[in-house]
Amino acid sequence: MDIDETLRNGFRQAPFIAHLGIELENLGAGFCEASLALHLAPATDAGVHAGVIARWRITARGSASLTCSGEFVVTAEIQDQSVGAGPVAKLRCRAKC
């Protein structure tokens, strides 16, 4: 299995990932960088739903793990602490294993 190509295709072809605006930015041995495009209407949206943030981070973490182990992994537990920031168009996550 060509892990690099498998992950790149996965990001391109997964409808839910594309719908959320998650994109693969960079990939290498032991790491994955993924971005999350934000489409907020300043007057109406309070922020990004925690479930979207979790899916984005889980996708990056799982992809990084695949580059290390050569196998798909399952998330058993996730604990994240997020803080708000000023208005941005895109968030970036770098996951390492």
Summary of the structure (lengths in Angstrom):
residues: 97
radius of gyration: 13.9
end to end distance: 19.5
largest distance: 46.7
contacts: 232
relative contact order: 0.24
helix: 38%
strand: 22%
